[in-house]
Amino acid sequence: MLYSPDRPEARPSSVSIDLRTAPYAVFAFRFALGAVFIAHALLKLLVFTLPGTVAFFAAHGFPGWTAYPVFAAELLGGLALIAGAWPRWVALALVPVMLGALTVHWPNGWSFTAPEGGWEYVAFLIAALLVQAGVGDGAFALRRSAPDATGALGRRAPRSRSSAASAA
């Protein structure tokens, strides 16, 4: 029997999630992830400069102009994650950006401390974005990604018999 929030009796005994604190842990995770993306955007703006980032993109086979939407995606995506504005969808939207970064770092080997940076940190960020999309919005989200009580993307929580009867 699969676990469902609507059927607590089906919850396996091996699941150990404190439902009182989990939303706050997700908020902390979401905030940290957003801060990383803001830091990366500001690195492109303030350290490498946008013209330098354009040159880097072009040197690695991407059209130079794509540096601008990547910068915007990292900055606005990071701000949206921190604010909690549709965090699941924002996290999923940032995955293709990081897949592009992965193609740049993949040839450099695993360790991010390798010359030109390896792929392990980029791969971790992709995993973190997928986790964010999976765990949900967390506490203090301004705009929820899913309107239902279960938190599942695109699914409405089933109505209980008593609320269905009172609606009729």
Secondary structure, DSSP 4 states (H G I P E B T S, - for coil): ---BTTBGGG--TT----TTTHHHHHHHHHHHHHHHHHHHHHIIIIIS-HHHHHHHHHHTTS-GGGHHHHHHHHHHHHHHHHHTBSHHHHHHHHHHHHHHHHHHHGGG-S-TTSTT--SHHHHHHHHHHHHHHHH---TT-SB-S--STT--TT-PPPPPHHHHHHH-
